[in-house]
Amino acid sequence: MITAIIIDDEQLARETLLIMLEHYFKDKIKVLADVPSIKEGVFAITYHKPDLVFLDIEMPNENGLKLFTYFKEILFSVIFVTAHNRFAIEALKLSALDYILKPVNFIDLKETINLYEKKVSKGVSQQKVESLFQAMNPMPDPYGKIALPTFTGFQLEKISTIMYCEADQNYTKLYIFPDKTILVSKSISYVEDSLPKEIFFRIHKSYLVNMNYIKSYNRTDGYRVELENGVMLDVASRRHQKFVTVLTNGNSKI
C-alpha cells in the first residue's frame, strides 16, 4: 500500500483529490493527511514518513518548491499538482518530475499513478530538484531572486543583495548585504555561471564581485578593490586589464 499526503492551500482541491483517491485507488493508496500549507506539510511528512506527496506549486504564503528546503534528504516521491501554467509544466518536464493539471480528472490521475508505480521510485534526487529550480529560473534577473543550493536544500536570495562571493575549496561563501553570509554547496565557477555577467565580475580565482558594490579601485599597492562595506579584495594581475576595461567602459550596471 502506497502511503500519501496532500499539500494544497485550496480546501476544495484537497477534498476533490482525496475523494478521487479514496474512491478509485483505495486498494493502492492510503492518504495519511491533507494539509493547507508547507509548514503543516513539513510536520506531516516528518511524522508520517509517506511514500508519496501530492504537492501544489502555486500557494500564497510559501511556493510549493519551498518544501524541499526543509529536508536534508528527500525520502519521498512527489507528484506536483498545478494549474495550467505552460512555464511550470515545461520546467517539470525538463526536470523529469511527475505532475497532474488542475482541475484533476480521473484519467490524468490514473496515468500519473501508473507511471509512479512503474518507476517504483522512493524519493526525489537532489539533481532533479536542482534541475527544477534552474528550469523555473533559467536566466536570472539581476533584480530578481536566485535559488542557492545549500547543505539543507535551497535558499532564495535577491541577486542585487549579493555583494561578493569567495571560493572555499569546493564550496562558496556568499556575502549578502548588509551582513549575512551563506555557504553554498557548489564551486565558485558554478555560482559564476548562475549569476548575470552584466553585474558580476571574476576579479580573482577566489573572488566574484558585484560591480554595483565597488567603491574604489587602487593600483598603488598591487591591484585591489574596496567595497561599500569597507572590505578590500585583491584583483589578479592577469584579470586586471579586462577588469579596468569593464569598469571604465560602463559594461556593468553600476
N, C-alpha and C positions, 0 to 999 in steps of 0.2 A: 504493500500500500504506500502510495506517494503522499507524504505529508506536505501541506502547503499553508502559506499565509498570503493574505491580500492586503496591499497598501495602496489606498486611494483616498483622496480628500473628499470625493463625491459619494455621499451615502447611497444614492440610487445606483451608482455604478458598482459599488461594493456588493449591494444586495442582489443586483441582477447577475453578477458573475457568480456569487455564492449559490444562488438558486440553480443556475445552469450546471455548476459543478456537482451539486448535490443530487440533481435530477438525472443528469446524463452520465456522470462519471463517478457515481457513489462507490463502485467496486474498484476504482483505480486511485481516486484522490480523496484524502481526508483534510478538510480545511480546519486548521487549529485555531486561527484567529483572523479577524479582518479589522484593520485599524485605519484611521484617517490621516496619519502624519508620519513623517520619517522618524521622529523621536519615539513614538509608540511602536513603530516598526522595528527599530533597533532593539527595544526591550523585548518585543515578541519573538524576534529571531534568536536573541541571546537565550531566552527562556525555553522556547520550544525546539530550537535547532531543526528547522524544517528542511526538507529536500528541495523545495521549490518556493519561489516568491513571485507573485503576480504584482508588478510594480508600475504604478502610474508615473509618467515622466513629468507632465505639467501639473505642478502643485503650487499654491500661492506662497506658502511660508518657506519651504525648502524644496528645491528641484529634486526629482526622484534620483538623479545621479549622485546626489549628496550622500545617499545611503552607503555607498562604497567607502567613503572616507572614515566611517566609524569602525571598520573591521581591518585587522592586520592581515587576516586570511579570509577569503570569500569562499566559504564551505557550502554554499547553497547555489542552486541554479536559479536563473531569473528569466521570466517571460515578461517583457515590457508591454504595458497597455497604454496606447497613445491615441490621441485624436488624429485625424487625417492631416498630418503635417509632413509634407514631402521631404523637407530638410532633415527632420528627425528620423524618418524612415530610411533615407539614404545612409545616414550615419549608422543606424542599426545594421543595415545590410553590409556595409563596409567592415563592421566590427564582428560580423558573423554571429550576432546575437538574435535570439528569438523574440518575436513581438506579435501582438494582435491589435487590430484597429478598433477604436470606439465608433459607434456602439457595437459591443461584442455580439457576434452571432454564432450559432451552433457550429456551422460548417468551418469557419475560421478557427474556432476554439478547438474543435476536434483535430483539425490538421496540425495545429501547433503542438498539441499534447502528443499526437502520434510521432511528430518529429522529435520531441523531447525524449520519448520512450526509446526511439531508435538510437538516439545518441547515447542514452544511458549515462549521461554526464552528471557528475556530482561536483558542483562548484563552478565558479566563473574564473578563468585565468586572469591574472593581473594584466597580461598583454592585451586581452580583449577589452578590459575596462579602459586601459590607456588608449587603445585604438579608438574607442568610442568618444573619449574626451577630445582627442585630436580631430576626429571627424566632425564633432559638433562645433569645433573652433579651429578650422584648418588654416585660416590666415588671421592671426591675432590682430585686433585693432589696437593701435598704440594707446588709445584711451579706453579700451575695454579691459577684460579680465583674461587671465591665463590660468589653466589648471596645472599646478605644480605637483609632480609625483614625490611623495614623502614616504617615510617608513611605515606610516599608518594608513596611507591611502592617497588622497589628493587634497590640496589646499588651493582655493581660488584667491587670487590677488590681482589688484589693478596694476596693469603694466606700467602706468605712469608713475606709480609709487616705488618701483624698483630702482634704487639709486645705483647699485653696482653688484656684481657677482664675483665671488672669489673661489678659485679652484681649491678643493680639499681632497687630494688624492682622486679617488673615483667618484667623489661627491662634490656638491657645490653649495656654498653658503650664499644666500641672497640677503642683501641688506635693504630692508624696506623702510621708507620714510614714515615717521621720523626716527624710530629707534627699535625696530623689530628685526629679528634675524630668523631665517628659515633655512634648514638644512635639507637640500633636495637630493634624492637618491639617484641622481644622474650626473654625468660628467659635465664640465663647463661647455664642451663642444655641443652636447645635446641641448643645453639651455640656450646657447648662442643661436642654434638653428631654429629654436622655438620662438625667439623674440624678434621683433621687427628691426631690420637692419637700418631703417631710416633714423632711428634714435639711439641704437646701441652700437658701440664700437669696441672691438677686442684690442685694448691698448697693450696687453702683455699676455703671455701664455697663462697667467694666473688671474687676470682681471678682465672683466667685461663691464663697460661703463655706460650708463645712461647719459648721453651728451647734455641733456637738459639740467643735470646737476653739477656740471663743471663750472667752477667759479674762476679758476685761473690756470694758466699753463706756464711752467717755469723751466727754462733751458739753461740756467746758470750753473746748476749743480746736478748734472745729469738731466734726464727728461722726467718731469713729474707733473701731475695734475692735482689741483686742490678742489675738493668737492664742497658743496654748500654747507655740509656739516663739519667742515674742517679736516676731514680725512685726506691724507696725502697718499697718492698711488704712483708707482713707477710706470713709465712708458718705455717699452722695449725699444732699443735703438733701431732695430730693423723695421719697426712699425711706426717710427717717428714721422717719416716723411708723408706717408699716407694719412696719418692722423692729422697732421698740420693741414694737409690739403682739404680734408673733410671739414676740419674746424673753420678754416678761413673761407671756403667756398660756399658755406651755408647749406651743405647737403643734409645736415641733420635739422631737426625741428627744435632749435634752441630758442 
